[in-house]
Amino acid sequence: MNNDHSARDIPSPCVSICALDDDDICIGCHRSGHEISQWGNMSPEQKRHVMDKVRERETGSLI
């Protein structure tokens, strides 16, 4: 059995607070506008990479 997660196993970090800041980063989910628009087309590996960046951005966020 393959233990790889499918793309739908990685949920979107969206929290329904959709507003991009001056750096094109959503203040709700901490993804860039490009990452948000491409989420549905990303592979699981790409989504994991985005989630790593989201965690980094959350750490540096003042919100």
N, CA, C and O atoms as CSV, one atom per row, in Angstrom:
chain,resi,resn,atom,element,x,y,z
A,1,MET,N,N,0.841,-1.192,0.000
A,1,MET,CA,C,0.000,0.000,0.000
A,1,MET,C,C,0.877,1.244,0.000
A,1,MET,O,O,1.867,1.303,0.729
A,2,ASN,N,N,0.532,2.214,-0.791
A,2,ASN,CA,C,1.266,3.463,-0.889
A,2,ASN,C,C,0.826,4.394,0.225
A,2,ASN,O,O,-0.370,4.642,0.377
A,3,ASN,N,N,1.766,4.918,1.013
A,3,ASN,CA,C,1.445,5.804,2.126
A,3,ASN,C,C,1.502,7.270,1.754
A,3,ASN,O,O,1.320,8.128,2.618
A,4,ASP,N,N,1.753,7.587,0.480
A,4,ASP,CA,C,1.758,8.988,0.064
A,4,ASP,C,C,0.369,9.575,0.221
A,4,ASP,O,O,-0.640,8.934,-0.072
A,5,HIS,N,N,0.348,10.813,0.692
A,5,HIS,CA,C,-0.939,11.496,0.838
A,5,HIS,C,C,-1.362,12.062,-0.513
A,5,HIS,O,O,-0.527,12.561,-1.267
A,6,SER,N,N,-2.622,11.989,-0.812
A,6,SER,CA,C,-3.123,12.618,-2.031
A,6,SER,C,C,-3.271,14.108,-1.786
A,6,SER,O,O,-3.241,14.563,-0.643
A,7,ALA,N,N,-3.432,14.869,-2.863
A,7,ALA,CA,C,-3.542,16.324,-2.754
A,7,ALA,C,C,-4.703,16.735,-1.864
A,7,ALA,O,O,-4.612,17.749,-1.172
A,8,ARG,N,N,-5.786,15.978,-1.864
A,8,ARG,CA,C,-6.936,16.369,-1.060
A,8,ARG,C,C,-6.732,16.078,0.426
A,8,ARG,O,O,-7.539,16.507,1.251
A,9,ASP,N,N,-5.658,15.348,0.782
A,9,ASP,CA,C,-5.356,15.085,2.179
A,9,ASP,C,C,-4.705,16.286,2.862
A,9,ASP,O,O,-4.602,16.320,4.089
A,10,ILE,N,N,-4.272,17.254,2.091
A,10,ILE,CA,C,-3.641,18.449,2.645
A,10,ILE,C,C,-4.646,19.578,2.550
A,10,ILE,O,O,-4.812,20.174,1.486
A,11,PRO,N,N,-5.317,19.879,3.650
A,11,PRO,CA,C,-6.369,20.889,3.602
A,11,PRO,C,C,-5.811,22.291,3.400
A,11,PRO,O,O,-4.690,22.594,3.810
A,12,SER,N,N,-6.589,23.115,2.781
A,12,SER,CA,C,-6.235,24.514,2.618
A,12,SER,C,C,-6.160,25.174,3.990
A,12,SER,O,O,-6.980,24.885,4.862
A,13,PRO,N,N,-5.185,26.056,4.188
A,13,PRO,CA,C,-5.095,26.775,5.459
A,13,PRO,C,C,-6.053,27.960,5.551
A,13,PRO,O,O,-5.991,28.734,6.506
A,14,CYS,N,N,-6.928,28.106,4.574
A,14,CYS,CA,C,-7.859,29.235,4.551
A,14,CYS,C,C,-8.694,29.289,5.826
A,14,CYS,O,O,-9.225,28.277,6.282
A,15,VAL,N,N,-8.801,30.500,6.395
A,15,VAL,CA,C,-9.615,30.711,7.595
A,15,VAL,C,C,-10.726,31.734,7.321
A,15,VAL,O,O,-11.294,32.313,8.247
A,16,SER,N,N,-11.022,31.942,6.043
A,16,SER,CA,C,-12.082,32.852,5.591
A,16,SER,C,C,-11.865,34.292,6.031
A,16,SER,O,O,-12.824,35.040,6.223
A,17,ILE,N,N,-10.613,34.675,6.189
A,17,ILE,CA,C,-10.238,36.080,6.387
A,17,ILE,C,C,-9.347,36.411,5.204
A,17,ILE,O,O,-8.123,36.297,5.282
A,18,CYS,N,N,-9.967,36.820,4.116
A,18,CYS,CA,C,-9.261,36.953,2.849
A,18,CYS,C,C,-8.929,38.408,2.569
A,18,CYS,O,O,-9.763,39.164,2.070
A,19,ALA,N,N,-7.704,38.791,2.894
A,19,ALA,CA,C,-7.246,40.149,2.614
A,19,ALA,C,C,-5.738,40.101,2.430
A,19,ALA,O,O,-5.006,39.664,3.317
A,20,LEU,N,N,-5.283,40.556,1.270
A,20,LEU,CA,C,-3.851,40.564,0.986
A,20,LEU,C,C,-3.233,41.852,1.501
A,20,LEU,O,O,-3.789,42.936,1.325
A,21,ASP,N,N,-2.068,41.720,2.143
A,21,ASP,CA,C,-1.375,42.904,2.633
A,21,ASP,C,C,-0.543,43.514,1.502
A,21,ASP,O,O,-0.643,43.080,0.354
A,22,ASP,N,N,0.269,44.505,1.820
A,22,ASP,CA,C,1.070,45.188,0.805
A,22,ASP,C,C,2.125,44.285,0.177
A,22,ASP,O,O,2.653,44.598,-0.890
A,23,ASP,N,N,2.434,43.170,0.829
A,23,ASP,CA,C,3.407,42.216,0.295
A,23,ASP,C,C,2.743,41.056,-0.437
A,23,ASP,O,O,3.407,40.071,-0.758
A,24,ASP,N,N,1.425,41.158,-0.710
A,24,ASP,CA,C,0.649,40.123,-1.408
A,24,ASP,C,C,0.527,38.840,-0.583
A,24,ASP,O,O,0.448,37.743,-1.135
A,25,ILE,N,N,0.513,38.991,0.750
A,25,ILE,CA,C,0.347,37.856,1.654
A,25,ILE,C,C,-0.999,38.014,2.364
A,25,ILE,O,O,-1.308,39.080,2.897
A,26,CYS,N,N,-1.781,36.958,2.365
A,26,CYS,CA,C,-3.089,36.995,3.024
A,26,CYS,C,C,-2.895,37.096,4.537
A,26,CYS,O,O,-2.103,36.353,5.118
A,27,ILE,N,N,-3.616,38.011,5.166
A,27,ILE,CA,C,-3.489,38.170,6.613
A,27,ILE,C,C,-4.176,37.036,7.374
A,27,ILE,O,O,-3.947,36.872,8.572
A,28,GLY,N,N,-5.002,36.266,6.703
A,28,GLY,CA,C,-5.691,35.153,7.349
A,28,GLY,C,C,-4.917,33.852,7.294
A,28,GLY,O,O,-4.692,33.213,8.322
A,29,CYS,N,N,-4.505,33.452,6.087
A,29,CYS,CA,C,-3.867,32.132,5.932
A,29,CYS,C,C,-2.366,32.214,5.689
A,29,CYS,O,O,-1.688,31.186,5.684
A,30,HIS,N,N,-1.838,33.410,5.489
A,30,HIS,CA,C,-0.408,33.641,5.293
A,30,HIS,C,C,0.144,33.055,3.992
A,30,HIS,O,O,1.343,32.800,3.881
A,31,ARG,N,N,-0.737,32.842,3.010
A,31,ARG,CA,C,-0.259,32.431,1.686
A,31,ARG,C,C,-0.201,33.660,0.791
A,31,ARG,O,O,-0.893,34.651,1.027
A,32,SER,N,N,0.635,33.581,-0.242
A,32,SER,CA,C,0.679,34.659,-1.226
A,32,SER,C,C,-0.542,34.541,-2.144
A,32,SER,O,O,-1.189,33.495,-2.205
A,33,GLY,N,N,-0.837,35.606,-2.837
A,33,GLY,CA,C,-1.936,35.565,-3.797
A,33,GLY,C,C,-1.739,34.464,-4.819
A,33,GLY,O,O,-2.692,33.778,-5.191
A,34,HIS,N,N,-0.506,34.292,-5.274
A,34,HIS,CA,C,-0.207,33.235,-6.248
A,34,HIS,C,C,-0.435,31.854,-5.640
A,34,HIS,O,O,-1.018,30.981,-6.281
A,35,GLU,N,N,0.021,31.655,-4.410
A,35,GLU,CA,C,-0.163,30.354,-3.750
A,35,GLU,C,C,-1.644,30.039,-3.574
A,35,GLU,O,O,-2.064,28.894,-3.746
A,36,ILE,N,N,-2.423,31.042,-3.235
A,36,ILE,CA,C,-3.874,30.852,-3.067
A,36,ILE,C,C,-4.500,30.439,-4.397
A,36,ILE,O,O,-5.276,29.486,-4.461
A,37,SER,N,N,-4.153,31.166,-5.453
A,37,SER,CA,C,-4.781,30.893,-6.753
A,37,SER,C,C,-4.362,29.551,-7.334
A,37,SER,O,O,-5.106,28.966,-8.121
A,38,GLN,N,N,-3.197,29.055,-6.968
A,38,GLN,CA,C,-2.695,27.804,-7.528
A,38,GLN,C,C,-2.934,26.585,-6.636
A,38,GLN,O,O,-2.649,25.462,-7.051
A,39,TRP,N,N,-3.450,26.782,-5.421
A,39,TRP,CA,C,-3.592,25.697,-4.449
A,39,TRP,C,C,-4.267,24.453,-5.044
A,39,TRP,O,O,-3.779,23.339,-4.851
A,40,GLY,N,N,-5.356,24.628,-5.746
A,40,GLY,CA,C,-6.105,23.492,-6.289
A,40,GLY,C,C,-5.355,22.707,-7.344
A,40,GLY,O,O,-5.698,21.557,-7.616
A,41,ASN,N,N,-4.338,23.306,-7.945
A,41,ASN,CA,C,-3.550,22.647,-8.984
A,41,ASN,C,C,-2.225,22.097,-8.476
A,41,ASN,O,O,-1.476,21.484,-9.237
A,42,MET,N,N,-1.928,22.308,-7.202
A,42,MET,CA,C,-0.633,21.904,-6.652
A,42,MET,C,C,-0.596,20.424,-6.291
A,42,MET,O,O,-1.600,19.822,-5.912
A,43,SER,N,N,0.595,19.866,-6.425
A,43,SER,CA,C,0.834,18.493,-5.975
A,43,SER,C,C,0.933,18.505,-4.444
A,43,SER,O,O,1.113,19.563,-3.843
A,44,PRO,N,N,0.818,17.347,-3.825
A,44,PRO,CA,C,0.988,17.294,-2.366
A,44,PRO,C,C,2.338,17.864,-1.920
A,44,PRO,O,O,2.413,18.549,-0.900
A,45,GLU,N,N,3.392,17.588,-2.672
A,45,GLU,CA,C,4.716,18.101,-2.323
A,45,GLU,C,C,4.735,19.630,-2.374
A,45,GLU,O,O,5.303,20.278,-1.494
A,46,GLN,N,N,4.116,20.200,-3.402
A,46,GLN,CA,C,4.043,21.655,-3.507
A,46,GLN,C,C,3.241,22.242,-2.349
A,46,GLN,O,O,3.621,23.269,-1.787
A,47,LYS,N,N,2.135,21.594,-1.993
A,47,LYS,CA,C,1.321,22.074,-0.875
A,47,LYS,C,C,2.095,22.004,0.436
A,47,LYS,O,O,1.991,22.911,1.261
A,48,ARG,N,N,2.861,20.950,0.637
A,48,ARG,CA,C,3.672,20.852,1.861
A,48,ARG,C,C,4.705,21.981,1.903
A,48,ARG,O,O,4.967,22.551,2.963
A,49,HIS,N,N,5.282,22.295,0.755
A,49,HIS,CA,C,6.256,23.394,0.685
A,49,HIS,C,C,5.577,24.728,1.049
A,49,HIS,O,O,6.130,25.526,1.806
A,50,VAL,N,N,4.395,24.952,0.510
A,50,VAL,CA,C,3.650,26.176,0.839
A,50,VAL,C,C,3.342,26.209,2.334
A,50,VAL,O,O,3.480,27.254,2.970
A,51,MET,N,N,2.932,25.088,2.895
A,51,MET,CA,C,2.605,25.046,4.325
A,51,MET,C,C,3.841,25.340,5.180
A,51,MET,O,O,3.718,25.940,6.247
A,52,ASP,N,N,5.022,24.928,4.730
A,52,ASP,CA,C,6.254,25.285,5.434
A,52,ASP,C,C,6.454,26.797,5.426
A,52,ASP,O,O,6.809,27.393,6.443
A,53,LYS,N,N,6.220,27.408,4.266
A,53,LYS,CA,C,6.349,28.865,4.168
A,53,LYS,C,C,5.287,29.571,5.008
A,53,LYS,O,O,5.560,30.606,5.616
A,54,VAL,N,N,4.069,29.008,5.044
A,54,VAL,CA,C,2.998,29.578,5.865
A,54,VAL,C,C,3.427,29.605,7.331
A,54,VAL,O,O,3.256,30.616,8.013
A,55,ARG,N,N,3.981,28.500,7.811
A,55,ARG,CA,C,4.436,28.445,9.212
A,55,ARG,C,C,5.512,29.492,9.490
A,55,ARG,O,O,5.505,30.121,10.548
A,56,GLU,N,N,6.436,29.682,8.546
A,56,GLU,CA,C,7.464,30.705,8.704
A,56,GLU,C,C,6.842,32.099,8.762
A,56,GLU,O,O,7.229,32.927,9.586
A,57,ARG,N,N,5.884,32.346,7.888
A,57,ARG,CA,C,5.229,33.662,7.857
A,57,ARG,C,C,4.418,33.905,9.125
A,57,ARG,O,O,4.407,35.017,9.653
A,58,GLU,N,N,3.747,32.880,9.608
A,58,GLU,CA,C,2.967,33.016,10.848
A,58,GLU,C,C,3.872,33.405,12.007
A,58,GLU,O,O,3.497,34.227,12.842
A,59,THR,N,N,5.050,32.823,12.060
A,59,THR,CA,C,6.002,33.104,13.138
A,59,THR,C,C,6.406,34.576,13.124
A,59,THR,O,O,6.589,35.184,14.180
A,60,GLY,N,N,6.544,35.145,11.935
A,60,GLY,CA,C,6.955,36.537,11.812
A,60,GLY,C,C,5.804,37.522,11.808
A,60,GLY,O,O,6.032,38.730,11.727
A,61,SER,N,N,4.591,37.045,11.891
A,61,SER,CA,C,3.413,37.909,11.803
A,61,SER,C,C,3.131,38.603,13.123
A,61,SER,O,O,3.333,38.031,14.195
A,62,LEU,N,N,2.668,39.826,13.036
A,62,LEU,CA,C,2.273,40.568,14.237
A,62,LEU,C,C,0.813,40.341,14.579
A,62,LEU,O,O,0.342,40.766,15.634
A,63,ILE,N,N,0.092,39.667,13.683
A,63,ILE,CA,C,-1.344,39.439,13.910
A,63,ILE,C,C,-1.527,38.153,14.677
A,63,ILE,O,O,-2.658,37.769,14.975
